Amino acid sequence: MASKVLRAVVLGPPGSGKGTVCERIARSFGLQHLSSGQFLRESLRGGGVGVLAKQYLERGLLVPDHVITRVMMTELEKRRAEHWLLDGFPRTLGQAEALDRICELDLVISLHIPFETLKDRLSARWIHPASGRVYNMEFNPPHVHGIDDVTGEPLVQREDDKPEAVTARLRKYKDAAKPVIELYKSRGILHSFSGTETNKIWPYVYALLSNKIPPLRSEEEH
């Protein structure tokens, strides 16, 4: 492990495969994969800010800036001396500025996936709400249609994954993310990767990270 603590972020629109990329980075380089979605689900089991977040999640809405920022800052404060990789945060300039106040990022990976590919992926996506497990009916379907593999509970399609909502959701993401991407680009820490398949993007991401931190396992072992 490198002596310096490495802090990295993976940015990408819904359906871009950033969760998969983060999992591979975590396994290959020993970074903690910190998912904003996971922290939100954990916060729902407690009180305080979790109660606020629950009201939005139950309606299938994005949790507002100030709520998710409070959740994330609390978790990151506990990890000041650790290597980590952020997934799903920051999504807005306000969140990026809040992150600036507690740490300095070393690396930002931005995934660019064609609009039509994202639309197809999202429209085929179903989730198990309690765990956050995601299924894609085309390339990662459940063993039994409409049923979670682990619990046997029913899967749901989020309101904003339904075809008619996907276009608006992707536009909204793009508008919010643009100033975040510009901010990190201006600092010289942004690295962008384009493609339609995670497996083809991954070798380039692996090569980039290998220059920053010694890998624990080879690229082929992902």
Disulfide bonds with the S-S distance in Angstrom:
none
